[in-house]
Amino acid sequence: MIRLWHVAQSRSFRVLWFLEEISAEYDLVACSFFDRSLRDAAHLARSPAGRVPAIEIDGLPMHESGAILLYLAERLAPQLRIAEGAPARAAFLQGLHYAETLGAHLANLTQHHIVLRDDWMRSPTVMRLEARRLENALRAIGPDWVAGQFSVADIAIGYAVCMAQRFVPLPQTTARYADMVLERPAFQRAMQKDGPAQIYTRDFYAPPEG
Ligand SMILES: N[C@@H](CCC(=O)N[C@@H](CS)C(=O)NCC(=O)O)C(=O)O
């Protein structure tokens, strides 16, 4: 039995998308960033930092999207990971972790554009710098799947690429990669289950001029 604690548009989308890729049976617990439910004792027992994704897999709690994707792939969908010792294993592991290099820029940009509500709280310099760094980091992505075939590394990276296009224009090869992601039926099903927007209400958040 799998239960996923999820907030729309957040990194828990990665796990939702994976579960759709393998047509798993699962319970989806829709959570909110705004009602403090991620800080209650029950949730902190699943996710010590009070975040999403959090998941229970036959009673086993896990948090941290990359680790969840790899663990679930090993257990339930070996075709979505690259096995130890295989030539593409290095590219696979690198992609799985590089998703959080992109994630760090996305988190900074989300903080600045959305979480910090008043202009005086924001640093235009950091906003411009982070947008530039994100755009540079995206150049490593695409046009093909990260490890030569679709894998959970592409679920981790694909989510980040989709979020990134809210802040920067995608480099050409990355845009082709994004098209492949959007075409996947499981990605489309996960989008339908994602729920009403909780974080991003605009298609694009331009860096401040200067
Ligand atoms: N590296 C973690 C990051 C988890 C994370 O920061 N999740 C965000 C949503 S994208 C969250 O729950 N934020 C709520 C908070 O910081 O209070 C992962 O990939 O699972």
The ligand as a Gaussian input file, in Angstrom:
#p B3LYP/6-31G(d) Opt

LIG

0 1
 N       15.278000      17.822000      -1.604000
 C       13.915000      17.619000      -1.144000
 C       13.236000      18.963000      -1.076000
 C       11.823000      18.886000      -0.523000
 C       11.219000      20.277000      -0.456000
 O       11.910000      21.261000      -0.134000
 N        9.920000      20.354000      -0.746000
 C        9.262000      21.637000      -0.720000
 C        8.244000      21.712000      -1.853000
 S        9.040000      21.729000      -3.442000
 C        8.485000      21.791000       0.584000
 O        7.865000      20.870000       1.032000
 N        8.506000      22.990000       1.168000
 C        7.758000      23.291000       2.342000
 C        8.575000      24.012000       3.351000
 O        9.754000      24.294000       3.083000
 O        8.029000      24.316000       4.392000
 C       13.216000      16.668000      -2.134000
 O       13.613000      16.666000      -3.301000
 O       12.316000      15.934000      -1.713000

